[in-house]
């Protein structure tokens, strides 16, 4: 009866290890991470940071708000991918992802009070830590689905020995 249950911690450890290391050598993963997730996905943060650094009279409030609204969206996307799309996701992985999402949402709410209940610099540091955690969550959740494996039949539309479908009749020049 005892062998009917699996070790959830072992499943979780194996999944995280595989999902973390698999995409490291995939070009498509790095393009998606750097350009999509960190570049375009955090566009509001980069804009507010640029404005804070180069505009006279701007405050850190915009930077903090952009940061505190970036990472919950990224974490939610990773959890939604894991729960709704990933058919191989084990329950322990889903449980940890949901738990981390709740923690990140609470951190976001605490961080949004930066300058009021906690110092702004603490709010920004919390936002940076939470953003790194969200990117890590995205990495482990979505990273395993990237593959740079090239299918030699892709540009051909199938095996070269197969007859083409369709007709070229009916055209007049």
Secondary structure as UniProt FT lines:
FT   HELIX           2..4
FT   HELIX           8..22
FT   HELIX           23..25
FT   HELIX           27..31
FT   HELIX           32..40
FT   TURN            41..42
FT   HELIX           43..54
FT   TURN            56..57
FT   HELIX           61..80
FT   HELIX           81..85
FT   TURN            87..88
FT   HELIX           91..111
FT   TURN            112..113
FT   TURN            115..117
FT   HELIX           120..142
FT   HELIX           143..145
FT   TURN            152..153
FT   HELIX           154..156
FT   TURN            160..161
FT   TURN            169..170
//
